[in-house]
Amino acid sequence: ESITADRYKDGYVYATWDRLTLSAGGPTYFSRTIDNGGLWEPARSIFDPGARSQTINNQVVALPPAVANGPNTIVNFFTQIDVATNSVQTTRLALIRSTDNGATWYSSP
């Protein structure tokens, strides 16, 4: 789990975490506030690696905006763990990107 204050966008704070499911998957969840924590958006899944995979170590990083006072890109870095049907496990580092301060996400790492 992590919480990140956006140093480029006043009032924006992002929270991200993983959640294991009964089907043995582990999607990434995300929530944000745009008023310094007064109200938080409902949590939602922003990346689902599939039934035999999970994410851990989710961390949001805010990048500088391309245009002054415009939206900025944030990225969510994570570790993805995949387990094959023969129980062989592979691990990789990945990220997904949002170009509108977390309102929408490109879900292909």
N, C-alpha and C positions, 0 to 999 in steps of 0.2 A: 504494500500500500504506500502511496505517496500523495503529498499535497504540495502544489507548486503555485507560488504567487507570480503573476505575470509582471515582470518589471517594466514592460513596454505598454501595458494597457491598465490604467488605473482601475482598481476595483475587481479585476478578474483574477480568480483563483480556481485552480483545477485539482480535482481528486481522481485518482485512478487506482484500480486494484483488480485482482483476479478472483474468480469465484468458481469453485469446482461444482460440477453438476452430477446428478445421479447416473447419467449416461457416460460417465468417466471423461467428460470434456471439461475444459476450463477457460471460458471466454474472459476477455478484458472488459471491465466496467468502467464508466466514466461519469462524473458529474462536475458541474461548474457553478460558480456564483459570479455575477457581474456587478454586485453591490457590496463588496468587501465582506461577504459572508452573511449578510442579512437574510437572504433567501437563496437556497440551492435548487438547481434544476433536478428533476427526478433522475435517478441513476438509470443508465441504459448501457447495453452491450455495444461496444464500438468495434470489436473484432472477435470472431469466433473461429478458432483454428480447427474445429471438428471434434467428432466424438472420441477419438483416441489421442487427442492432443490437448495441451493446456499452455497458458502463459503464466509467467511469474516475473517478479522484479519490474513491474510496470513503473515507468518514470516519465513524466511530462517535462519537456523543455520548450520554452518560448523563444522564438527567433525574432530578431529585430524586424519591424514592419518595413515593407518596401516603399510605402507612401506615408508621410506624416499623418498621424491621427487615423489612418486606415486600419483595416483588419491585419493581423499578423498571423504568420504560420506557427503552429505548435506541432511538435512531434511527440509521439509516445514510443519510447524505447522499451523493449521487453525481451525476455528469454522465452523461446517457444520450445516445448518438449513434445516430441511425437513418439508414439509407441506403435510399432508395426504389429500385425497379427501374430508374428512369431516372437513377440515380446522384445524385439530389438529396439532400443531407445536411441533417438538422435536428438541433439540439442543445437539450436542456432540462435543467434542474436538477430533481431528484426526491429523494424519501426513502421508505424503508420503515421499519416500526415493529415492535418486539418489546415486549410488556408483561411478559415474564418473564425479563429479563436475557439474552436471546438464545437461549433454548431453542427457541422457535418464532417465526416471522416472518409478518407480514401482507405478502404478496408483491405487492400491487397498490400501485404508487406513487401 
